[in-house]
Amino acid sequence: MKRINAYKKLFQIDNQIELAALKQTYRALVKQWHPDKFQDGDPLKEQAEEMGRQVVDGYHFLVSIAPYKKLINADKQVRFAKRFVYESFLYRQSKKATTVEA
């Protein structure tokens, strides 16, 4: 939870994570903190490299937890899981492949 709150603060998100707004903020932060924007020897270059890593890591983390937020807020969690979660597991895909061949 601490990590989620830190990334939400970095991306200036108050309540719910909306992917469109997150993507716009991510692009703006990457432009602002890109290390190539600073000259060699500039003290902000090291800070920009660190912030760049945090921005990329935070974006990927927040995007990865977004489907689970949808699962929690879905009206029928089992139906949502059957459509979006269960099919991503390898054993389900292999079971379908064997039943089709037989």
BAFI-3210 file (N, C-alpha, C; in Angstrom, 3 decimals, decimal comma, padded with zeros to 6 digits):
// residues 102
n [1|2|3|4|5|6|7|8|9|10|11|12|13|14|15|16|17|18|19|20|21|22|23|24|25|26|27|28|29|30|31|32|33|34|35|36|37|38|39|40|41|42|43|44|45|46|47|48|49|50|51|52|53|54|55|56|57|58|59|60|61|62|63|64|65|66|67|68|69|70|71|72|73|74|75|76|77|78|79|80|81|82|83|84|85|86|87|88|89|90|91|92|93|94|95|96|97|98|99|100|101|102]
n.u [000,817|002,000|003,716|001,905|000,642|002,819|003,402|000,978|001,061|003,271|002,278|000,205|-002,447|-005,614|-007,961|-009,387|-007,681|-007,339|-006,813|-006,356|-005,827|-003,635|-001,786|-001,360|-000,206|002,056|003,483|004,022|005,635|007,804|008,855|009,597|011,552|013,500|016,705|018,388|017,818|019,345|022,633|025,979|027,575|025,816|024,149|021,524|021,214|021,744|019,690|017,580|017,882|017,291|014,658|013,465|013,618|011,930|009,497|008,919|008,834|006,758|004,592|004,273|003,690|001,268|-000,404|-000,435|-001,910|-004,394|-006,417|-007,248|-008,523|-010,764|-011,899|-012,618|-014,526|-016,460|-019,780|-020,422|-018,160|-017,229|-018,016|-016,561|-013,957|-013,911|-013,983|-011,726|-009,535|-009,090|-008,468|-005,889|-004,179|-001,883|-002,540|-005,235|-005,263|-003,821|-005,537|-007,732|-006,534|-006,009|-008,589|-009,687|-008,146|-008,751]
n.v [-001,183|001,155|001,592|001,945|004,312|006,070|006,106|007,061|009,611|010,617|010,646|012,354|011,529|011,401|009,822|007,358|005,312|006,289|005,168|006,673|009,304|008,715|007,888|010,271|011,889|010,378|010,576|013,334|013,548|011,956|013,436|015,705|014,764|013,427|012,035|012,795|015,387|016,963|018,352|016,867|016,699|018,351|018,872|018,081|015,982|013,411|013,231|013,340|010,914|009,100|009,882|009,349|006,549|005,977|007,019|005,426|002,868|003,281|003,850|001,416|-000,256|000,831|000,537|-002,228|-003,002|-002,067|-003,749|-005,385|-003,631|-003,178|-005,689|-005,835|-003,809|-004,742|-005,823|-008,521|-010,578|-013,161|-013,574|-011,525|-012,431|-014,878|-013,968|-012,256|-012,859|-015,657|-016,790|-016,070|-017,784|-020,432|-023,202|-023,291|-022,564|-024,682|-026,774|-026,178|-026,486|-029,245|-030,302|-029,436|-030,728|-033,399]
n.w [000,000|000,648|-001,461|-003,565|-002,775|-002,870|-005,619|-006,583|-005,554|-006,930|-009,554|-009,199|-008,508|-007,148|-006,243|-007,765|-010,183|-013,372|-016,567|-018,933|-018,046|-016,484|-018,398|-019,848|-017,863|-017,342|-019,783|-019,780|-017,493|-018,254|-020,363|-018,942|-017,103|-018,588|-019,056|-021,193|-021,630|-020,043|-019,629|-019,626|-016,489|-015,267|-012,243|-011,996|-013,732|-012,695|-010,842|-012,620|-013,974|-011,921|-011,273|-013,728|-013,811|-011,645|-012,566|-014,826|-013,627|-011,779|-013,491|-014,917|-012,773|-011,715|-013,931|-014,095|-011,858|-012,406|-013,773|-011,646|-009,973|-011,509|-011,341|-008,643|-008,510|-010,235|-011,105|-011,120|-010,015|-010,644|-013,285|-014,567|-013,991|-015,378|-017,995|-018,276|-016,551|-016,007|-018,500|-019,036|-017,776|-018,119|-017,891|-018,503|-021,183|-022,310|-021,741|-023,351|-025,852|-025,949|-025,866|-028,254|-030,159|-029,736]
ca.u [000,000|002,915|004,211|000,803|000,459|003,959|003,241|-000,170|001,527|004,149|001,442|-000,824|-003,742|-006,287|-008,788|-009,302|-006,682|-007,914|-005,675|-006,114|-005,165|-002,329|-000,922|-000,994|000,721|003,298|004,199|004,504|006,747|008,957|009,428|010,190|012,693|014,335|018,118|019,035|017,472|020,344|024,013|026,893|028,082|024,710|023,761|020,170|021,212|021,612|018,331|016,691|017,965|016,552|013,228|013,032|013,382|010,746|008,311|008,650|008,435|005,444|003,578|004,029|003,053|-000,122|-001,146|-000,594|-002,942|-005,672|-007,463|-007,764|-009,484|-011,981|-012,469|-013,235|-015,688|-017,402|-021,011|-020,320|-016,728|-016,958|-018,154|-015,401|-012,779|-013,978|-013,692|-010,461|-008,435|-008,831|-007,916|-004,467|-003,394|-001,396|-003,226|-006,513|-004,984|-003,425|-006,728|-008,507|-005,819|-006,194|-009,978|-009,927|-007,466|-009,332]
ca.v [000,000|002,292|001,779|002,487|005,714|006,848|006,284|007,945|010,963|010,988|010,911|013,314|010,867|011,542|008,691|006,210|005,358|006,257|004,870|007,759|010,394|008,196|007,886|011,656|012,331|009,631|011,188|014,652|013,352|011,437|014,585|016,616|014,184|012,605|012,353|013,428|016,801|017,647|018,240|016,152|017,558|019,060|018,112|017,545|014,811|012,208|013,255|013,025|009,473|008,438|010,176|008,631|005,161|005,940|007,287|004,229|001,801|003,631|003,706|-000,006|-000,827|001,277|-000,082|-003,657|-003,250|-001,522|-004,763|-005,901|-002,637|-003,440|-006,917|-005,518|-002,957|-005,374|-006,253|-009,974|-010,848|-014,441|-013,357|-010,732|-013,284|-015,851|-013,300|-011,532|-013,330|-017,083|-017,156|-015,752|-018,838|-021,389|-024,488|-023,154|-022,557|-026,024|-027,618|-025,899|-027,039|-030,698|-030,652|-029,148|-031,759|-034,736]
ca.w [000,000|000,703|-002,829|-004,357|-002,385|-003,368|-007,060|-006,795|-005,260|-008,042|-010,726|-008,776|-008,589|-005,860|-005,833|-008,656|-011,243|-014,709|-017,437|-019,890|-017,321|-016,063|-019,571|-020,140|-016,826|-017,567|-020,907|-019,362|-016,566|-019,002|-021,075|-017,970|-016,405|-019,453|-018,793|-022,346|-021,600|-019,230|-020,094|-018,743|-015,439|-014,625|-011,048|-012,156|-014,613|-011,862|-010,312|-013,742|-014,223|-010,848|-011,450|-014,923|-013,419|-010,787|-013,379|-015,636|-012,717|-011,241|-014,541|-015,168|-011,593|-011,635|-015,037|-013,818|-010,850|-012,872|-013,997|-010,388|-009,505|-012,265|-010,784|-007,357|-008,729|-011,158|-010,454|-010,945|-010,069|-011,298|-014,733|-014,989|-013,919|-016,472|-019,261|-018,389|-015,711|-016,122|-019,807|-019,124|-017,150|-019,096|-017,836|-019,203|-022,618|-022,714|-021,665|-024,561|-026,992|-025,959|-026,157|-029,655|-030,955|-029,518]
c.u [000,869|003,423|003,134|000,620|001,597|003,816|002,035|000,214|002,411|003,330|000,274|-002,236|-004,380|-007,012|-008,573|-008,256|-007,410|-006,762|-005,370|-005,375|-003,768|-001,332|-000,465|000,021|002,072|004,119|004,777|005,706|007,996|009,635|010,166|011,489|013,577|015,801|018,830|018,757|018,540|021,752|024,837|027,458|027,002|024,267|022,349|020,120|021,045|020,208|017,330|016,714|017,166|015,048|012,663|012,729|012,122|009,461|007,936|008,161|007,028|004,328|003,244|003,338|001,577|-000,979|-001,397|-001,673|-004,312|-006,731|-008,048|-008,728|-010,818|-012,677|-013,206|-014,521|-016,732|-018,645|-021,026|-018,855|-016,398|-017,027|-016,962|-014,149|-012,768|-013,584|-012,252|-009,293|-008,088|-008,145|-006,424|-003,588|-003,090|-002,177|-004,587|-006,309|-004,604|-004,616|-007,602|-007,856|-006,011|-007,619|-010,319|-009,335|-008,164|-010,613]
c.v [001,257|002,636|002,398|003,966|006,591|007,114|007,179|009,402|011,478|011,394|011,853|012,760|010,931|010,265|007,476|006,420|005,252|006,168|005,999|008,916|009,975|008,243|009,304|012,183|011,655|010,273|012,548|014,519|012,829|012,565|015,512|016,068|013,304|013,001|013,033|014,920|017,629|017,377|017,398|017,138|018,355|018,248|017,520|016,292|013,523|012,109|012,894|011,540|008,697|008,659|009,452|007,175|005,037|006,129|006,049|003,089|002,054|003,448|002,237|-000,671|-000,447|000,694|-001,562|-003,933|-002,752|-002,605|-005,307|-004,917|-002,849|-004,690|-006,625|-004,725|-003,574|-005,840|-007,760|-010,364|-012,146|-014,289|-012,573|-011,606|-014,311|-015,214|-012,805|-012,139|-014,778|-017,466|-016,865|-016,828|-019,937|-022,700|-024,426|-023,211|-023,951|-026,976|-027,411|-026,534|-028,546|-031,087|-030,401|-030,242|-033,101|-034,959]
c.w [000,000|-000,695|-003,719|-004,049|-002,886|-004,871|-007,378|-006,540|-006,394|-009,265|-010,420|-008,977|-007,208|-005,447|-006,720|-009,730|-012,577|-015,698|-018,416|-019,221|-016,869|-017,213|-019,922|-019,129|-016,990|-018,681|-020,534|-018,419|-017,271|-019,770|-020,114|-017,388|-017,287|-019,275|-019,967|-022,409|-020,868|-019,759|-019,126|-017,722|-014,735|-013,402|-011,145|-013,026|-013,812|-011,271|-011,401|-014,059|-013,177|-010,994|-012,671|-014,612|-012,564|-011,595|-014,193|-014,755|-012,164|-012,252|-014,773|-013,981|-011,521|-012,751|-014,739|-012,777|-011,293|-013,138|-012,695|-009,742|-010,224|-011,727|-009,489|-007,549|-009,664|-010,411|-010,212|-011,128|-010,800|-012,814|-015,283|-015,021|-015,047|-017,799|-019,363|-017,622|-016,001|-017,430|-019,928|-018,486|-018,161|-019,073|-018,513|-020,708|-023,094|-022,686|-022,904|-025,781|-027,069|-026,286|-027,633|-030,528|-030,869|-030,262]
res [m|k|r|i|n|a|y|k|k|l|f|q|i|d|n|q|i|e|l|a|a|l|k|q|t|y|r|a|l|v|k|q|w|h|p|d|k|f|q|d|g|d|p|l|k|e|q|a|e|e|m|g|r|q|v|v|d|g|y|h|f|l|v|s|i|a|p|y|k|k|l|i|n|a|d|k|q|v|r|f|a|k|r|f|v|y|e|s|f|l|y|r|q|s|k|k|a|t|t|v|e|a]
***
